[in-house]
Amino acid sequence: MQKGNIVVINLQNPREKILGILLDINTAGITVRGIDVHSFNDWTNSFLKKGNEISITPSTIFLPMHRVLSCYIDEDSGSVPSFSTQFKNKTSINIKDILK
């Protein structure tokens, strides 16, 4: 994994799933700028509503390694599109441009 990759991070205590751009990864933890996966559809749809403010905004967050269950690169899997692909298909915007 490299800085700048779009990643999905599964967390424990409490259980969460974060979608974001990888800013840093080391033995202490992972720093990402992103959103909770459960907010993905609402966040994506907010870009389609002209004249409305974006109510869900990405946050920069440090996730300590003891909470991380897994971290994987967001990529298409066969016919199942990645979050990045879904975002691009719905909004015509590259997700990396929003998460910078």
WOMOTA-V221458 format. One line per field, one symbol per residue. psi: psi as a letter, one per 30 degrees, with the letter a starting at -180 (. if undefined). Layout:
psi=???
This chain:
psi=klkfkklkkkllilklkkklkkekkafeakkljalkeffeeeeeffffjkfkljfjkkkkkkjkfffkelklkjlkjbfjkleeeeeeeefgkkeeeef.
